[in-house]
Amino acid sequence: MIDNLGLPAGGINLAFSDASLVTSADGEILIALKPEHGSTTAYAERLRAILGKRFPDLSFFFAPADIVSQILNFGLAAPIDVQIVGRDAKNVGIAEDLARRIAVVPGAADVRLQQVPRYPEFDVDVDRWMARQIGFTEANVAQSLLVSLSGTAQANPNYWLNVQTGVNYPVLVQTPQYRIDSVDALATTPIALPNQPRPQFLANLASIRRNVAAGVISHYNVQPVLDVLAAADRADLWSVSSAVQRIVDEIRPTLPRGTFITIRGQAETMRSSFTALAGGMVLAVVLVYLLMVVNFQSWLDPFIILMALPGAMAGVLWMLFVTQTNISIPALMGAIMCVGVATSNSILVVQFANEEREEKKLDAHDAALAAGTTRLRPVIMTALAMILGMLPMSLGLGEGGEQNAPLGRVVIGGLMFATFATLVFVPVVYSVLRRNQAVTEVPPELRQ
């Protein structure tokens, strides 16, 4: 276990730290699981329940830990990121109301507002007239406070060289943090100048008052932005993001002028990817059909061949339901693979039936029956080889195996049903629709 509490000390460390750490009250804990461990999602569900009961005054959330989730989120801290962009002062209230409404969505988890709108702070109001009387300026007070509270590493870096090893060590001057344990201790901070005979206490030059302000100010395309983050727990991301989309659509007409709201993150990527893959699947079926039309010189035979695809899609949905697997990008890729294999096996049956009708002068029923019987073994061998090859992947074994497991499961389920449709349903459709003899060559009376 590795824990990082508060903001990193230096600018370099801050650049490489987690973007979800925005104030000194934040912290992250990295847990490396043992090689023989259970489901990561199950561990997260247990920790949500235990930590929420044991520490009710704290907020817990699980940031994307693996590189795949981080890439899919495009660096964001959660799969669903509802961004409110604008400069209106009402946006904070809108974001908090939006977070409350998303929190009651079934399956939504780790709902929070990324920015801290009311972070406690101390305001130091320098009495410029009084400071001027004794030779101080507001810049002198600010510089002394900066050195006392934050050290000289940023304002005046200094290094000591070990001549024996040749290593440079930073030398930092700073008031120990345990000495600044009250407002009175802060008020007694000495404010010194090189030309002044003795320093002055901060209380002699300024007044200290409590206040609240934004803990962090985020920007997107130059505009200030508020991020309402959410994740999915015991539910698929599509259903949760759809519910969030409906809430956003209800809020959008009530936004102040100049304020915009949008959904980013993995939910946006999922929608665009699903739309593109679904369109690609339909386009693949159309292109395969047109290609077969050219090869078969017929509009009917390719249509009969594609009758195996409904069976493949039914097998895909059945396997997803049986294994309780959500529809995902790997699952859609497996569905596209099923389209190719199912079409290939169906071509064998229809092509053999056409050859039987042409050579043996059989009717459509007998030709379909002969095709289904003769092509039984090659079709089953092709499908079985694909199913056995996808079996290890479908089990999701090894590290990251659950990422590609949907692809293997979809291919197995789709080919099981597609094989049955190819050997049974396609011959039946062929015998019904192919009653007329297929035209394989131009008749002699039309040759001129």
C-alpha positions as CSV (number, residue, x, y, z in Angstrom):
1,M,0.0,0.0,0.0
2,I,1.3,3.5,-0.9
3,D,-0.5,6.6,0.3
4,N,-0.1,10.2,-0.8
5,L,-1.8,12.6,1.6
6,G,-2.3,16.3,0.6
7,L,-0.9,18.1,-2.4
8,P,2.7,17.3,-3.5
9,A,5.4,19.6,-2.2
10,G,6.9,20.6,-5.6
11,G,5.7,21.6,-9.0
12,I,7.3,18.6,-10.7
13,N,5.6,16.1,-8.4
14,L,2.3,18.0,-8.8
15,A,2.5,17.6,-12.6
16,F,2.8,13.8,-12.3
17,S,0.2,13.4,-9.5
18,D,-3.4,12.4,-9.6
19,A,-5.6,15.2,-10.9
20,S,-8.3,14.3,-8.3
21,L,-6.1,15.7,-5.5
22,V,-7.1,19.4,-5.3
23,T,-6.6,20.4,-1.7
24,S,-4.5,19.5,1.3
25,A,-7.5,17.6,2.7
26,D,-7.3,15.1,-0.1
27,G,-5.3,11.9,-0.2
28,E,-5.0,8.8,-2.3
29,I,-4.2,5.2,-1.3
30,L,-2.7,2.8,-3.9
31,I,-3.3,-0.9,-3.2
32,A,-1.4,-3.6,-5.1
33,L,-3.4,-6.9,-5.0
34,K,-1.7,-10.2,-4.6
35,P,-1.2,-12.4,-7.7
36,E,-4.0,-14.8,-6.6
37,H,-6.8,-12.3,-6.0
38,G,-10.5,-12.0,-6.7
39,S,-12.5,-9.5,-8.7
40,T,-11.2,-5.9,-8.3
41,T,-14.8,-4.7,-8.7
42,A,-15.9,-6.9,-5.8
43,Y,-13.1,-5.4,-3.6
44,A,-14.2,-1.9,-4.5
45,E,-17.9,-2.7,-3.6
46,R,-16.8,-4.0,-0.2
47,L,-14.6,-1.0,0.5
48,R,-17.4,1.4,-0.4
49,A,-19.7,-0.2,2.2
50,I,-17.1,-0.5,5.0
51,L,-15.4,2.9,4.6
52,G,-18.7,4.7,4.3
53,K,-20.0,3.3,7.7
54,R,-16.7,3.6,9.5
55,F,-15.9,7.2,8.4
56,P,-19.2,8.9,7.7
57,D,-17.7,12.4,7.7
58,L,-15.3,11.6,4.8
59,S,-15.9,11.2,1.1
60,F,-14.4,8.2,-0.6
61,F,-14.2,7.5,-4.3
62,F,-12.3,5.1,-6.6
63,A,-10.2,6.7,-9.3
64,P,-9.3,4.8,-12.5
65,A,-6.3,2.7,-11.4
66,D,-5.4,0.7,-14.5
67,I,-4.0,2.2,-17.7
68,V,-6.9,1.0,-19.8
69,S,-9.5,2.8,-17.7
70,Q,-7.3,5.9,-17.6
71,I,-7.0,6.0,-21.4
72,L,-10.8,5.4,-21.9
73,N,-11.5,8.3,-19.5
74,F,-9.0,10.5,-21.4
75,G,-7.3,11.4,-18.1
76,L,-10.5,12.3,-16.2
77,A,-11.1,11.1,-12.7
78,A,-14.3,9.2,-13.4
79,P,-16.1,7.5,-16.3
80,I,-18.9,10.1,-16.2
81,D,-17.9,13.8,-16.0
82,V,-20.7,16.3,-16.2
83,Q,-19.1,19.7,-16.9
84,I,-20.8,23.0,-16.2
85,V,-18.9,25.7,-18.1
86,G,-19.5,29.4,-17.4
87,R,-18.7,32.4,-15.1
88,D,-22.1,32.8,-13.4
89,A,-22.1,32.7,-9.6
90,K,-25.1,30.4,-9.6
91,N,-23.2,27.5,-11.2
92,V,-21.9,26.2,-7.9
93,G,-25.5,25.7,-6.6
94,I,-26.5,24.1,-9.9
95,A,-23.5,21.7,-9.7
96,E,-24.4,20.7,-6.1
97,D,-28.0,20.2,-7.0
98,L,-26.9,18.1,-10.0
99,A,-24.7,16.0,-7.8
100,R,-27.6,15.3,-5.4
101,R,-29.9,14.2,-8.2
102,I,-27.2,11.9,-9.8
103,A,-26.5,10.3,-6.4
104,V,-30.0,8.8,-6.2
105,V,-29.7,7.2,-9.7
106,P,-29.7,3.4,-9.4
107,G,-26.2,2.1,-10.0
108,A,-24.5,5.5,-9.6
109,A,-21.5,5.5,-7.2
110,D,-18.7,7.9,-6.1
111,V,-20.8,10.9,-7.0
112,R,-19.0,14.1,-6.0
113,L,-18.2,17.6,-7.1
114,Q,-14.5,17.7,-8.1
115,Q,-14.0,21.3,-7.1
116,V,-14.2,22.4,-3.4
117,P,-16.3,25.6,-3.5
118,R,-16.1,26.5,0.2
119,Y,-12.6,25.7,1.4
120,P,-11.7,27.3,4.7
121,E,-8.9,29.9,4.7
122,F,-7.4,32.8,6.6
123,D,-7.5,36.3,5.0
124,V,-4.7,38.6,6.1
125,D,-5.8,42.2,5.6
126,V,-2.8,44.5,5.8
127,D,-3.3,48.0,7.2
128,R,-1.4,49.8,4.5
129,W,-1.3,53.2,6.4
130,M,0.0,51.7,9.6
131,A,2.6,49.5,7.7
132,R,3.7,52.6,5.8
133,Q,4.3,54.5,9.0
134,I,7.0,52.0,10.1
135,G,8.5,51.4,6.6
136,F,6.7,48.2,5.6
137,T,4.6,47.5,2.5
138,E,2.0,44.8,1.7
139,A,4.6,43.1,-0.5
140,N,7.0,42.8,2.4
141,V,4.3,41.2,4.6
142,A,3.3,38.8,1.8
143,Q,7.0,37.8,1.2
144,S,7.7,37.2,4.9
145,L,4.5,35.0,5.2
146,L,5.5,33.1,2.1
147,V,8.9,32.2,3.5
148,S,7.6,31.4,6.9
149,L,4.7,29.2,5.9
150,S,6.0,27.7,2.5
151,G,9.8,27.9,2.9
152,T,12.4,29.4,0.6
153,A,12.4,26.6,-2.0
154,Q,10.2,28.5,-4.4
155,A,11.1,32.1,-3.8
156,N,14.8,31.7,-3.1
157,P,16.1,28.2,-3.7
158,N,19.5,27.4,-2.2
159,Y,21.6,24.3,-2.4
160,W,24.5,22.9,-0.5
161,L,27.2,20.9,-2.3
162,N,28.8,17.9,-0.7
163,V,32.3,18.1,-2.2
164,Q,33.0,14.5,-1.2
165,T,30.1,12.9,-3.1
166,G,29.3,15.7,-5.6
167,V,25.6,15.7,-4.6
168,N,23.5,18.9,-4.2
169,Y,21.1,19.1,-1.3
170,P,18.4,21.7,-1.1
171,V,18.6,24.0,1.9
172,L,15.1,25.0,3.1
173,V,14.3,27.7,5.7
174,Q,10.7,27.4,7.0
175,T,8.8,27.7,10.3
176,P,8.0,24.2,11.6
177,Q,4.4,23.4,10.9
178,Y,3.8,22.3,14.5
179,R,4.7,25.8,15.6
180,I,1.8,27.3,13.6
181,D,-1.0,25.6,15.5
182,S,-3.3,28.5,16.2
183,V,-4.4,31.9,15.0
184,D,-2.4,33.5,17.8
185,A,0.8,31.7,16.6
186,L,0.2,33.0,13.1
187,A,-0.3,36.5,14.4
188,T,3.1,36.4,16.1
189,T,4.9,35.7,12.9
190,P,7.8,38.1,12.6
191,I,7.8,40.5,9.6
192,A,11.4,41.6,9.0
193,L,13.2,43.8,6.5
194,P,17.0,44.0,5.9
195,N,17.1,47.8,6.7
196,Q,14.8,47.6,9.7
197,P,16.5,47.4,13.2
198,R,13.9,44.9,14.5
199,P,11.1,42.8,13.1
200,Q,7.4,43.5,13.7
201,F,4.7,41.0,14.6
202,L,2.1,40.3,11.9
203,A,-0.7,41.4,14.4
204,N,0.9,44.9,14.4
205,L,0.5,45.3,10.7
206,A,-2.6,43.3,9.7
207,S,-5.7,41.7,10.9
208,I,-6.6,38.0,10.4
209,R,-10.1,36.7,9.7
210,R,-11.6,33.4,8.7
211,N,-13.2,33.0,5.3
212,V,-14.1,30.4,2.7
213,A,-13.1,30.4,-0.9
214,A,-12.8,28.0,-3.8
215,G,-10.1,25.3,-3.1
216,V,-9.3,25.0,-6.8
217,I,-10.4,26.7,-9.9
218,S,-10.5,24.6,-13.0
219,H,-10.7,25.7,-16.6
220,Y,-11.8,24.1,-19.9
221,N,-11.2,26.1,-23.1
222,V,-10.3,29.1,-20.9
223,Q,-13.7,29.1,-19.3
224,P,-14.2,28.2,-15.6
225,V,-15.6,24.8,-15.2
226,L,-17.2,22.7,-12.5
227,D,-17.0,18.9,-12.7
228,V,-19.7,16.6,-11.3
229,L,-18.1,13.1,-11.4
230,A,-19.8,9.7,-11.1
231,A,-19.1,6.0,-11.7
232,A,-21.2,2.9,-12.1
233,D,-21.5,0.2,-9.4
234,R,-23.5,-3.0,-9.9
235,A,-24.9,-1.6,-13.1
236,D,-23.7,-1.1,-16.6
237,L,-22.3,2.3,-17.7
238,W,-24.9,2.7,-20.4
239,S,-27.9,2.7,-18.1
240,V,-26.3,5.0,-15.6
241,S,-25.1,7.4,-18.2
242,S,-28.5,7.4,-19.9
243,A,-30.1,8.4,-16.5
244,V,-27.6,11.1,-16.1
245,Q,-28.3,12.3,-19.6
246,R,-32.0,12.7,-18.8
247,I,-31.2,14.7,-15.7
248,V,-28.8,16.9,-17.7
249,D,-31.5,17.5,-20.3
250,E,-33.9,18.6,-17.6
251,I,-31.4,21.0,-16.1
252,R,-30.2,22.5,-19.4
253,P,-33.2,24.8,-20.1
254,T,-32.8,26.4,-16.6
255,L,-29.1,27.3,-17.0
256,P,-28.2,31.0,-16.8
257,R,-27.2,32.8,-19.9
258,G,-23.6,32.0,-20.9
259,T,-23.5,28.7,-19.0
260,F,-23.3,25.4,-20.8
261,I,-23.4,21.8,-19.6
262,T,-22.0,18.7,-21.3
263,I,-21.1,15.1,-20.5
264,R,-17.5,14.0,-21.1
265,G,-15.4,11.0,-20.1
266,Q,-15.8,7.3,-20.8
267,A,-19.6,7.7,-21.2
268,E,-19.2,10.0,-24.2
269,T,-16.5,7.7,-25.7
270,M,-18.8,4.7,-25.2
271,R,-21.8,6.4,-26.9
272,S,-19.7,7.4,-29.9
273,S,-18.0,4.0,-30.1
274,F,-21.2,2.0,-29.8
275,T,-22.8,4.2,-32.5
276,A,-19.8,3.8,-34.8
277,L,-19.6,0.0,-34.3
278,A,-23.3,-0.5,-34.7
279,G,-23.2,1.5,-38.0
280,G,-20.1,-0.5,-39.0
281,M,-21.9,-3.8,-38.4
282,V,-24.8,-2.7,-40.6
283,L,-22.5,-1.4,-43.2
284,A,-20.5,-4.7,-43.2
285,V,-23.7,-6.7,-43.7
286,V,-24.7,-4.4,-46.6
287,L,-21.3,-4.6,-48.3
288,V,-21.2,-8.4,-47.9
289,Y,-24.6,-8.7,-49.4
290,L,-23.7,-6.5,-52.4
291,L,-20.4,-8.4,-52.9
292,M,-22.3,-11.7,-53.0
293,V,-24.8,-10.2,-55.4
294,V,-22.0,-9.6,-57.8
295,N,-20.5,-13.1,-57.3
296,F,-23.7,-15.0,-57.5
297,Q,-25.3,-12.9,-60.2
298,S,-28.5,-13.0,-58.1
299,W,-30.3,-10.9,-55.6
300,L,-32.0,-13.9,-53.9
301,D,-29.1,-16.2,-53.1
302,P,-27.2,-13.6,-51.0
303,F,-30.5,-12.9,-49.2
304,I,-30.9,-16.5,-48.3
305,I,-27.2,-16.7,-47.2
306,L,-27.8,-13.8,-44.8
307,M,-30.6,-15.7,-43.1
308,A,-28.0,-17.2,-40.8
309,L,-27.3,-13.7,-39.2
310,P,-30.5,-13.5,-37.1
311,G,-29.5,-16.7,-35.5
312,A,-26.0,-15.4,-34.8
313,M,-27.4,-12.2,-33.2
314,A,-29.7,-14.3,-31.1
315,G,-26.8,-16.4,-29.9
316,V,-24.8,-13.3,-29.1
317,L,-27.6,-11.9,-26.9
318,W,-28.3,-15.3,-25.3
319,M,-24.6,-15.7,-24.3
320,L,-24.4,-12.2,-22.9
321,F,-27.5,-12.9,-20.8
322,V,-26.4,-16.3,-19.6
323,T,-22.9,-15.1,-18.6
324,Q,-24.2,-11.7,-17.2
325,T,-21.8,-9.9,-19.5
326,N,-22.5,-6.3,-20.5
327,I,-22.4,-5.1,-24.0
328,S,-19.0,-3.6,-24.7
329,I,-16.6,-2.7,-27.5
330,P,-15.0,-6.2,-27.4
331,A,-18.5,-7.8,-27.5
332,L,-19.4,-5.7,-30.6
333,M,-16.2,-6.7,-32.2
334,G,-17.0,-10.4,-31.5
335,A,-20.4,-9.8,-33.1
336,I,-18.8,-8.5,-36.3
337,M,-16.6,-11.7,-36.3
338,C,-19.7,-13.8,-36.0
339,V,-21.1,-12.1,-39.1
340,G,-18.1,-13.1,-41.2
341,V,-17.9,-16.7,-40.0
342,A,-21.7,-17.3,-40.2
343,T,-21.8,-15.8,-43.7
344,S,-18.9,-18.0,-44.8
345,N,-20.6,-21.2,-43.6
346,S,-23.9,-20.2,-45.1
347,I,-22.2,-19.6,-48.5
348,L,-21.0,-23.3,-48.5
349,V,-24.6,-24.5,-48.1
350,V,-26.2,-22.3,-50.7
351,Q,-23.4,-22.8,-53.2
352,F,-23.6,-26.6,-52.9
353,A,-27.4,-26.5,-53.2
354,N,-27.1,-24.5,-56.5
355,E,-24.5,-27.0,-57.8
356,E,-26.8,-29.9,-57.0
357,R,-29.7,-28.4,-58.8
358,E,-27.5,-27.6,-61.8
359,E,-25.7,-31.0,-62.1
360,K,-28.4,-33.4,-60.8
361,K,-31.5,-31.4,-61.8
362,L,-32.9,-31.7,-58.3
363,D,-35.7,-29.5,-57.0
364,A,-35.1,-26.9,-54.3
365,H,-36.2,-29.1,-51.5
366,D,-34.0,-32.0,-52.4
367,A,-31.0,-29.8,-53.2
368,A,-31.4,-28.0,-49.8
369,L,-31.6,-31.3,-48.0
370,A,-28.5,-32.6,-49.8
371,A,-26.6,-29.4,-49.1
372,G,-27.4,-29.5,-45.4
373,T,-26.4,-33.2,-45.1
374,T,-23.2,-32.9,-47.2
375,R,-21.9,-29.7,-45.7
376,L,-22.7,-30.7,-42.1
377,R,-19.1,-31.8,-41.4
378,P,-17.2,-28.8,-42.8
379,V,-19.6,-26.3,-41.3
380,I,-19.3,-27.9,-37.8
381,M,-15.5,-28.2,-38.1
382,T,-15.2,-24.5,-39.0
383,A,-17.5,-23.4,-36.2
384,L,-16.0,-25.8,-33.6
385,A,-12.5,-24.7,-34.4
386,M,-13.5,-21.1,-33.8
387,I,-15.4,-22.0,-30.6
388,L,-12.5,-24.0,-29.1
389,G,-10.0,-21.2,-30.0
390,M,-12.1,-18.6,-28.2
391,L,-12.8,-20.8,-25.1
392,P,-9.7,-19.7,-23.2
393,M,-10.3,-16.1,-23.9
394,S,-14.0,-16.4,-22.7
395,L,-12.9,-17.6,-19.3
396,G,-11.0,-14.3,-18.6
397,L,-8.0,-15.9,-17.1
398,G,-4.8,-14.1,-16.3
399,E,-4.2,-10.4,-15.6
400,G,-6.5,-8.2,-17.6
401,G,-8.3,-11.3,-19.0
402,E,-11.7,-9.8,-18.2
403,Q,-11.1,-7.1,-20.8
404,N,-11.3,-9.4,-23.8
405,A,-13.6,-12.1,-22.2
406,P,-16.8,-10.6,-23.8
407,L,-15.3,-11.0,-27.3
408,G,-14.7,-14.8,-26.7
409,R,-18.1,-15.3,-25.1
410,V,-19.9,-13.5,-27.9
411,V,-18.2,-15.5,-30.6
412,I,-19.0,-18.8,-28.9
413,G,-22.7,-18.0,-28.4
414,G,-23.1,-16.4,-31.8
415,L,-21.5,-19.4,-33.7
416,M,-23.5,-21.9,-31.7
417,F,-26.8,-20.5,-32.9
418,A,-25.4,-19.5,-36.3
419,T,-24.3,-23.0,-37.0
420,F,-27.8,-24.4,-36.2
421,A,-29.3,-21.7,-38.4
422,T,-26.9,-22.4,-41.3
423,L,-27.7,-26.2,-41.2
424,V,-31.4,-26.0,-40.6
425,F,-32.9,-22.6,-41.2
426,V,-31.0,-21.6,-44.3
427,P,-31.9,-24.8,-46.2
428,V,-35.6,-24.3,-45.2
429,V,-35.5,-20.8,-46.5
430,Y,-33.7,-22.0,-49.7
431,S,-36.3,-24.6,-50.4
432,V,-39.2,-22.1,-50.0
433,L,-37.7,-19.2,-52.0
434,R,-35.6,-21.0,-54.6
435,R,-38.4,-22.8,-56.4
436,N,-37.3,-21.6,-59.8
437,Q,-34.1,-22.8,-61.4
438,A,-31.1,-20.5,-60.9
439,V,-29.8,-18.9,-64.1
440,T,-26.1,-20.0,-64.3
441,E,-25.5,-19.2,-68.0
442,V,-27.1,-17.3,-70.8
443,P,-29.5,-19.3,-72.9
444,P,-28.4,-20.1,-76.5
445,E,-31.4,-18.2,-78.0
446,L,-30.1,-15.0,-76.3
447,R,-26.5,-15.2,-77.5
448,Q,-26.0,-12.9,-80.4
